[in-house]
Amino acid sequence: MFHAAAEAILESGRTVDLLITDIVMPGRNGVDLAAWARTRYPNLAVLFVSAYASNAMDRFGASVDSEAYLGKPFSTLEL
């Protein structure tokens, strides 16, 4: 998942303003993806989503207090 997302970002040829990523993914996680993407787009806004409790962010190295987090399931209105 990490590599597919990174490839999509690189191949888009567009400036990326917002990354919405799940925290838990096979292989590398969404926190790693956000860190990688921010090396290319330093002002990138990131929204982390997860079906796990918000403490999943702490487990993967990001703080709920410093990042946007939305728990699954969520509605279109909540998004």
VENHUCOR-V395369 format. One record per residue. RES is the residue in one letter. SS is DSSP state (alpha for helix, beta for strand, coil for the rest). Layout:
{{RES,SS} {RES,SS}}
This chain:
{{M,coil} {F,alpha} {H,alpha} {A,alpha} {A,alpha} {A,alpha} {E,alpha} {A,alpha} {I,alpha} {L,alpha} {E,alpha} {S,alpha} {G,coil} {R,coil} {T,coil} {V,coil} {D,coil} {L,beta} {L,beta} {I,beta} {T,beta} {D,beta} {I,coil} {V,coil} {M,coil} {P,coil} {G,coil} {R,coil} {N,coil} {G,alpha} {V,alpha} {D,alpha} {L,alpha} {A,alpha} {A,alpha} {W,alpha} {A,alpha} {R,alpha} {T,alpha} {R,alpha} {Y,coil} {P,coil} {N,coil} {L,coil} {A,beta} {V,beta} {L,beta} {F,beta} {V,beta} {S,beta} {A,coil} {Y,coil} {A,coil} {S,coil} {N,alpha} {A,alpha} {M,alpha} {D,alpha} {R,alpha} {F,coil} {G,coil} {A,coil} {S,coil} {V,coil} {D,coil} {S,coil} {E,coil} {A,beta} {Y,beta} {L,beta} {G,beta} {K,coil} {P,coil} {F,coil} {S,coil} {T,coil} {L,coil} {E,coil} {L,coil}}
